[in-house]
């Protein structure tokens, strides 16, 4: 889905599935909070365009500590 988002099209995966996939692809020892902030910045371009993107961004914000705990 992230590749689809980068092309400006709405994704087909559930935000939670995309988030888990992203987590699994992070290298061992990566600072997940810092990496999540980077993803938030990427997704901010699409803010308000798709509820799935907003949900995905909120998941990254929670991981980064910018939006409270994950729920």
ABEGO torsion letter per residue (X at the ends): XAAAAAAGBBBABBAAAAAAAAAAABBBGBBAAAAAAAAAAAAAAABGABAAAAAAAAAAAAAAGAAEBBX
